[in-house]
């Protein structure tokens, strides 16, 4: 008889997967549990065509979900070998994670797993306390240790880095603020019952940390650069710009984010500015990047605990095909 996930393991994997982060809280995925395998499927029916024309954010989100599942599998005491796009006949399967041999979880494994339910998008102000540079380097190294080599992480800390970033954020914000088709899509995406973004009247966000609507105030470059310099930014880049690269970027980002939360930090992700081709090219040129910038992770000491984002129902997120495991009761 083929070994299967037991009910307790299904419950753990379900709970972890349901808290994976996604760009704009789109949750564009499905978890399929079968035998001792867990497959992450991309849902192309969940799309923001004006904002994410190529589905880059959707694959980044799926990558974050893959890391979340691997973290949960390791916490259960299994190795978590994985393969990307394992089945040519099912292109929607972006990754397969298996329960490999027995493996005692390390203290780091357990700390990162415990961070899953405590990770939220923090788009408000951080405390004035700076993040230790050595901690940022340790988080980067830990995240890159067990994620695809296609991804890299650059810590933006030099004054020139934040000045260049400020110019890119400001220019892209102006583009989106005047893009009426994008604004209509954003308005439609806000306020969903189980996914999407909070309404515009929700918790205030800083102008450079959230999505730009037609009323977003855009600071002057120098003012914005000074504000960015008081925060910590990690830029995730990839060697290429294809589906595998986007998946890798999401995997590294979630590993970074969970590590940061385990260390007492909070964070939020920015992808919107990099959807303006001119802004993306400008960042590559200004920072002399050798790869493609995919997203920014902003981290700092939380001033408050943000409210959890809305989530789809378990029935809409998980598919258990094992005969004996079933859904957790």
LUMPAVO-397442 format. One record per residue (C-alpha): z, y, x; residue number from 1. Coordinates in steps of 0.5 Angstrom, whole numbers, plus 500, padded with zeros to 3 digits. Layout:
N
REC     z     y     x   resi
REC     Z     Y     X    NUM
...
This chain:
329
REC     z     y     x   resi
REC   500   500   500      1
REC   498   507   503      2
REC   504   511   504      3
REC   505   517   500      4
REC   509   524   499      5
REC   516   522   496      6
REC   518   527   490      7
REC   523   530   495      8
REC   517   532   499      9
REC   513   534   494     10
REC   518   539   492     11
REC   519   542   499     12
REC   511   543   500     13
REC   510   546   493     14
REC   516   551   494     15
REC   514   553   501     16
REC   506   553   499     17
REC   508   558   492     18
REC   511   563   497     19
REC   505   563   502     20
REC   502   571   503     21
REC   496   573   501     22
REC   492   579   501     23
REC   493   583   495     24
REC   497   578   492     25
REC   490   574   490     26
REC   493   567   492     27
REC   486   564   492     28
REC   488   557   494     29
REC   490   550   491     30
REC   494   545   495     31
REC   492   538   494     32
REC   497   532   496     33
REC   494   526   496     34
REC   497   520   500     35
REC   500   523   506     36
REC   495   528   507     37
REC   496   536   504     38
REC   489   539   503     39
REC   488   547   502     40
REC   483   549   498     41
REC   479   556   497     42
REC   478   558   490     43
REC   472   562   491     44
REC   473   564   483     45
REC   478   569   485     46
REC   475   574   488     47
REC   475   582   489     48
REC   467   583   491     49
REC   467   590   492     50
REC   473   590   497     51
REC   472   583   500     52
REC   464   582   500     53
REC   464   576   505     54
REC   471   573   503     55
REC   474   575   509     56
REC   481   576   506     57
REC   480   570   502     58
REC   480   566   508     59
REC   485   570   512     60
REC   490   568   506     61
REC   488   561   506     62
REC   490   561   513     63
REC   496   563   512     64
REC   497   558   507     65
REC   495   553   512     66
REC   501   555   517     67
REC   506   555   511     68
REC   504   548   509     69
REC   505   546   517     70
REC   512   549   517     71
REC   514   545   511     72
REC   511   539   514     73
REC   515   539   520     74
REC   521   541   517     75
REC   521   535   513     76
REC   521   531   520     77
REC   514   530   521     78
REC   509   532   526     79
REC   503   536   522     80
REC   496   535   526     81
REC   491   539   522     82
REC   483   539   522     83
REC   479   545   519     84
REC   474   544   514     85
REC   474   536   515     86
REC   470   534   509     87
REC   462   537   509     88
REC   462   534   502     89
REC   467   539   500     90
REC   466   546   503     91
REC   472   548   499     92
REC   477   544   503     93
REC   479   549   509     94
REC   484   545   512     95
REC   487   538   512     96
REC   494   537   514     97
REC   497   530   515     98
REC   504   527   516     99
REC   503   524   523    100
REC   509   521   527    101
REC   516   522   526    102
REC   518   528   529    103
REC   525   531   529    104
REC   525   539   527    105
REC   527   544   532    106
REC   532   550   531    107
REC   525   554   531    108
REC   522   550   526    109
REC   528   550   522    110
REC   529   558   522    111
REC   521   559   521    112
REC   522   555   515    113
REC   528   558   512    114
REC   524   565   513    115
REC   519   563   508    116
REC   522   565   501    117
REC   525   571   505    118
REC   518   574   507    119
REC   516   579   503    120
REC   511   585   504    121
REC   515   591   506    122
REC   511   597   505    123
REC   516   602   505    124
REC   519   606   511    125
REC   523   602   516    126
REC   529   604   519    127
REC   529   608   525    128
REC   531   603   530    129
REC   525   601   534    130
REC   523   593   535    131
REC   525   591   542    132
REC   518   590   546    133
REC   521   583   549    134
REC   522   581   542    135
REC   515   583   540    136
REC   512   579   546    137
REC   516   573   544    138
REC   514   573   537    139
REC   506   573   540    140
REC   507   568   545    141
REC   510   563   540    142
REC   505   564   534    143
REC   499   563   539    144
REC   503   557   542    145
REC   501   552   536    146
REC   495   556   533    147
REC   487   556   534    148
REC   485   559   540    149
REC   480   563   537    150
REC   485   568   535    151
REC   489   573   540    152
REC   494   578   538    153
REC   495   585   541    154
REC   501   589   541    155
REC   499   597   540    156
REC   505   601   543    157
REC   501   606   548    158
REC   501   613   545    159
REC   493   612   546    160
REC   493   606   541    161
REC   497   609   536    162
REC   492   615   536    163
REC   486   611   536    164
REC   489   607   530    165
REC   491   613   526    166
REC   484   616   526    167
REC   481   609   524    168
REC   486   609   518    169
REC   485   616   516    170
REC   477   615   516    171
REC   477   609   512    172
REC   482   612   507    173
REC   477   617   506    174
REC   472   613   505    175
REC   476   608   500    176
REC   479   614   496    177
REC   472   617   494    178
REC   469   610   493    179
REC   469   610   485    180
REC   467   602   484    181
REC   472   600   489    182
REC   477   604   485    183
REC   475   601   478    184
REC   476   594   482    185
REC   483   596   484    186
REC   485   599   478    187
REC   483   592   474    188
REC   487   588   479    189
REC   493   592   478    190
REC   498   590   473    191
REC   496   582   472    192
REC   502   578   470    193
REC   502   572   475    194
REC   498   575   481    195
REC   495   582   483    196
REC   498   588   485    197
REC   504   592   482    198
REC   502   598   478    199
REC   501   605   481    200
REC   508   607   478    201
REC   511   601   482    202
REC   516   602   488    203
REC   513   607   493    204
REC   509   606   499    205
REC   507   610   505    206
REC   500   612   505    207
REC   498   608   511    208
REC   501   602   509    209
REC   498   600   502    210
REC   492   600   498    211
REC   488   607   498    212
REC   487   610   491    213
REC   484   616   489    214
REC   491   620   489    215
REC   493   617   496    216
REC   495   623   501    217
REC   492   622   507    218
REC   496   625   513    219
REC   492   629   519    220
REC   491   625   525    221
REC   496   628   529    222
REC   501   627   524    223
REC   499   620   522    224
REC   499   618   529    225
REC   506   620   530    226
REC   509   616   524    227
REC   505   610   527    228
REC   508   611   534    229
REC   515   610   530    230
REC   513   603   528    231
REC   510   597   531    232
REC   503   594   530    233
REC   500   587   532    234
REC   493   587   532    235
REC   490   580   530    236
REC   483   579   533    237
REC   478   573   534    238
REC   473   571   539    239
REC   468   570   533    240
REC   467   573   526    241
REC   466   567   522    242
REC   470   563   517    243
REC   473   559   522    244
REC   475   565   526    245
REC   478   568   519    246
REC   482   562   518    247
REC   485   562   525    248
REC   487   570   524    249
REC   491   568   517    250
REC   494   562   521    251
REC   497   566   527    252
REC   499   572   522    253
REC   503   567   518    254
REC   506   564   524    255
REC   508   571   527    256
REC   510   574   520    257
REC   515   568   519    258
REC   518   569   526    259
REC   519   576   525    260
REC   523   575   519    261
REC   527   569   522    262
REC   529   575   527    263
REC   531   579   522    264
REC   525   584   521    265
REC   520   585   516    266
REC   513   586   515    267
REC   506   588   511    268
REC   499   586   513    269
REC   493   591   513    270
REC   486   589   512    271
REC   483   594   508    272
REC   481   599   513    273
REC   477   594   517    274
REC   473   593   511    275
REC   469   600   513    276
REC   464   597   518    277
REC   464   604   522    278
REC   472   604   522    279
REC   472   597   525    280
REC   467   598   530    281
REC   470   605   532    282
REC   477   601   533    283
REC   473   596   537    284
REC   470   601   542    285
REC   477   606   542    286
REC   481   600   544    287
REC   476   596   548    288
REC   477   590   544    289
REC   473   584   547    290
REC   474   580   540    291
REC   473   582   532    292
REC   479   586   529    293
REC   481   582   523    294
REC   488   585   520    295
REC   494   589   522    296
REC   501   586   522    297
REC   506   592   521    298
REC   513   590   523    299
REC   520   593   523    300
REC   527   593   521    301
REC   528   593   513    302
REC   531   599   510    303
REC   531   595   504    304
REC   529   588   501    305
REC   523   589   497    306
REC   522   585   490    307
REC   518   578   491    308
REC   511   579   489    309
REC   509   575   482    310
REC   506   568   483    311
REC   502   563   479    312
REC   505   558   476    313
REC   506   551   480    314
REC   500   548   475    315
REC   495   553   477    316
REC   497   552   485    317
REC   498   545   486    318
REC   494   538   485    319
REC   498   532   486    320
REC   493   526   486    321
REC   498   521   489    322
REC   500   515   483    323
REC   507   515   485    324
REC   510   522   487    325
REC   508   526   481    326
REC   510   533   480    327
REC   518   534   482    328
REC   522   534   476    329
